[in-house]
């Protein structure tokens, strides 16, 4: 039986629909990352699960037990908000043992749990310190120890790494995943950072405007995006608007508005149907000799160095701009203003029905 189940969850704030018919099953011990732009409904979803918000309709259950009328403190769910919400007047030890203390646990049990939790997050030696005396990473771990001290079966993390510098985020996101795995705790981790999501998730739930757009393994979300929004939000993609002109046994050919044709190794769409060809920018390439599948003449407009990887923005002949992300070693062969050939292997292209409202609204991050 799924550890946590949501059925038809809807939550509104006046005219704003924050969650729209969300259905979700989270398996026992799973590390689920909820990914989406600001305003997608991620925090609202966690607060509904925690019992801090009541949904307008829908049902929640944990191991088959309905949560619909269960108070937050009785759900067996620990919630770590964005601000960590540490008590500044309490020490690290007092913060970690606050939950067991207010629940009236025996002193020896509080002592054991407090030590176990602080050892787990490597803060026992700082147990007498106050939050203001800790670094951002230590505060995050102190808040985590307090959330875990109640022996909850489900842990909710709302942007747990957002206040940390980039290097520390990378270190702590792996620590969070390892800690959850070690404890066998079911974890829902909210973020808007796609790299963070891809690196730690067992599965990813992509939200947009309160609706689930895709729920799958990280590789599937990245390589087999369910719609243009997911394809662009998780990894960034180039899109080409065109019309299906041919369907062979394993290939679909699409004609673009400049008359050029692109082929993809998928049989999808009907001849005459308006479609989008989507391809991740790191699956595209540039050449100086005109080689490559689905080749289109282009001019390099901008070169954006990003360390190990560099993004090149190009203008395609008769079309709009596109992006290509390559290793910085390979990028050294190109210069701004240079005439090149843009291309991508047909196996990396994906077909989508053309959005009724146009491409821009379909990709918009609110």
N, C-alpha and C positions, 0 to 999 in steps of 0.2 A: 504493500500500500504506500502511496506517496507520503512523504513526511509532511509536506505542506501543500494544500490545494486551495486555489481560488477559482470561484465559478461566477462568471458574469458580473464582476465588480464594476460598479459605476459610482463616480463621485463628482459632484458639481459644486461650484462656488458661484452662486448667482447664475449668470448666463455662461460662465466658463465651465466647460467640461474638462475636468482634470484627469479622470480615468473613464474610459469608454469601453465597457464590456470586456474587461481583462479576465482572461482564463489562463491559469498557470498551475503547473505541477512541479514541485521541487522535491527531488528524491532525498532520502535520508543520507546525510553526510555530503551532499553536493555543494559545490562552490559556484553559485550563480551570480553573474555580474549583470546588473541592469544598466544598460547604456542608452544614452540619448542626450539631445541638446538641452540647454536651459529651458525650463518650462514644459518639458515633455511629460511630467507627472511622476518622475522617479521618487522624489521625497514623499509625495502624497501616497504613493503605493506602499512605501515602508511604514508610514504612519498609520495607514489602514491596517496593515498586518500587525503592527505593534498594539493596536487598539486605541491609539490616540486620536483617530478620526473614525467616525462611523460612516460606512458607505451608504449611498442612497438606496442601492439594491445590490444583490449578490450575496454569496456565502463564502465563508472561510472555514477550513478545518485543519486540524493538526493530528496526524495519526488517526484519522477517522472521527475525532472529537470536534464537534462544532465549536467555533470560537465566536460566533455571532453575538452571544450574550455574556462572554467572559471578560472580566476586567483586565486591563493591561498587566497588572502585577500577578495575575493568576494564569497567564497564557504560557509561561515557560519560554518566553521570547525576550532576548536582551537587545536593546536598541542603543546604538552609539551615534548620536547626532553629529552634524558637521562641526559644531563648536566644541565638541568633546564634553562640555558642561561639567567640568571638574569643580568641586567646591574649593574655592581659593583659600578659605580659612581652615581647611583640613589638610593634614599631611597626606602623603602618598598612601601610607598604610590605612589611614582613616577613610580615604576615598575608596580604596580597594575593598574594605570590609563594611562599607556603609550599607549595602543591600542586605547582607546576612544579619547585620546588627539590628536594623529596623524590623526585620522579620522575626527577631527574637531567637535566633539560633543560639545554642549553648556556647559559652566562651571557648571551650576547647575546640569545637568545630570551627568557629570563626578564626581561631588562631591557625588551625591547619589549612583552611581554605585560603586565608590571606597570604600565608607564606607560599603555598603552592602557586597561587596566581602571580605573585610578584617574582617568584623564581622563574616562572614561565616566560614573563616578559622582561626578565633580566633587570629588575628594578628593586630587588630586595635590599640591596646596599643603600638605596636612596629612599628607604621607607619613611625616614624622618623629615624628608624635604617637603616643601610646599610647592604647588604647581608653578608659581612664579619663578622658582629656582631651577626649573627644568627646561631643557631645550624643547623645541617643537616635537621632535621625534619621541622624546621621553614622555611628554604630555599625552601624545597619542597612545603610547603603550600603557600609561597609567590609566587612561580612560578605558582602554580595552580590558585591563585587569579588573576594573570595577564592573564592567558589563559581563565578564565571564564568571565572576565570583558567585553568582546566584545559581550556577549549574544549569543555565538555560540550554534547551536543546536546539534553539534557533538563534542565530546572531544576525542582526541587521546593522550594516555599516553604511552610513550616509556620507559619501565623499570623504572617506577617512584620511586621505592623503593630500587633500587640496591645499592645506596651509603649509606644506613642507616644500623645501627647495627640490629641484629636479633630481639631483643625485640621491638625496635621502628618500624620495618617493620610490625610486627604482629599488633601493635596498629593502624598504619596508613593505612594498607590495608582495614581495616573495616571502617575507617573514609572516605576513598575515595569512597567506595561503598555507604555508607550512604549519602554522599554529592551528589553523582550522582542521587541517588533515590530521595532525597529531591528536587533537581532542575529539575528532570524529563528529564535529558540530556542523549542522547545516547552516550555510552562510549565504546571505544575500547582500551583495556589495554594489552600491550605487556609484556610478562615475559618469563623467562626460568625456573621459580620456580614452580614446579607442585603443591606444597602445597598452595602457594599463589593463583594459578589459581583455584583450587578446592574450596577454602574457599570463594571467592567473586563472581565468575562468575554466570551469568544466563545461559550462554552457553559458551562452550570452542571450539576454532578452533585450531586443532593441525596441525602445518606445519612441513614438512621435505623436504629439498632440493627444496624449492619453491612450493611444491605441498601440497594441502589439504589432510591430511590423515583421519581426522574425524572432524565432526562439530556436536556437540550434547550437551545435558545437562551434567553437571559434573558427576553425578552418572553413566550415561550411558557410558561416556568416560572411567571412572575408571573400571566399572564392565563388560561392554560389548565392550571392545576395538575392533576396526575394523580390526586391523592387529597386528602382533607381535611387531612391533616398538612401537605403541601406548601403548600396554599392558605393555611393559618394561619401556618406558619413563615415563608413568604416573602411578607410584606406584610400579614398579619393579615386575618382574614375573620370575618364573622358567619355563623352557621349556623342553619337553621330545620328542625326535624324534622317530617316530615309524610308524607302518603300521596298517591300519584298518583291523581287522580280523573278526569283527562281528557287525551287526547292528540289534538291537532289536527294540521294539515298541517305547521306550523312551531313549534308552541307546546305545552308541557306545563304542566298546571295541577296544583298540589299543595295539598291541604287541610291546614292546621295544626291543632294540638290545640285551639286556641281557636275553631275554625270558620272562620277567615279563609282566603282562598285567595291563593296567589302564582302568578304566571305567569312562565315563562322561555322565551326564544326558542331552545329546544332540544327535540328529540323524543327522549326517553330514558326508560327505566323503563316497566314495564307497569302498567296500571290496577290499583290495589290494592297496589302495591309500596311498602314503606317506604323513604323516601329522605331525603337532606339537600339543602336548597337552600343553596348557599354564595355569598356575595358579598363582595368586598373592602370594607373599611370606608371606603376613600376613593372608592368608587363609590356609597356611600349618601348620602342627604341628609335634611335636616330642613326643615320649613316651618311657618309659623304659620297658614296658611289651609286646610290639609287637602289640598293639591294633591300630585300625584305618583303614579306607577305603584306598584303593590304597597304601597299606603299602609296604615299601622298606627298608631293613636293611641299616644302615648308621653309620658313625663315625663322632663325632663332631670334627671339625678341629680348629675353631676359635669362640670365643664369644666376640661380639662387643657391649659393654654397650652404650646405647644412652639415658639415663635418664629413662623416663617411659617405653620405649620400648627397647628391646635388640635384635640384629640380631645374629643368630647362623649360621655359615657356616659349612656344612656337606658334606662328600664324600659319595655318594650313591653306594651301591654294584653293580659292573659291569657297572656303569654309571659315569657321571661327577659330579661336585659339584652342590649343591643346597643351597638355603638360606631359613631360617625360621625367621619371625619376631614375637615375642611374648612379653607379658608384662614382665618387669624385675623381677617381683615377681615369675612368672612361670619359667623364665630362670635360677633362682637360683638352680633349681633341676639338672642342667646339668653341666658337666665339659669337658674341652678339652681332647680329646682322648677316650671319653666314647662311648661305643656301644649303639646305640639307634635305634628306628624305625621312619622313616619319613613317613608321610601320608598326605592325603588331602581328604575332602569329594567330592564325584563325582559331586555334584551340583555346585562346584566352578571351575571345569575344563572347559576350552574352547578349541575348535578345530580350527586349521588354516591349510590351504594347506601348504605343505612344501615349503619354499622359493626356487626358482630355483637356486639361487647362494649360498645357504647354510644359516645356522642360523646366523653366526657371522656378515656377511654384512647386513643382514636384521635388526639387532639390533644396528648397529654401529651409534654412535653419532658423527657426523663430527665436 
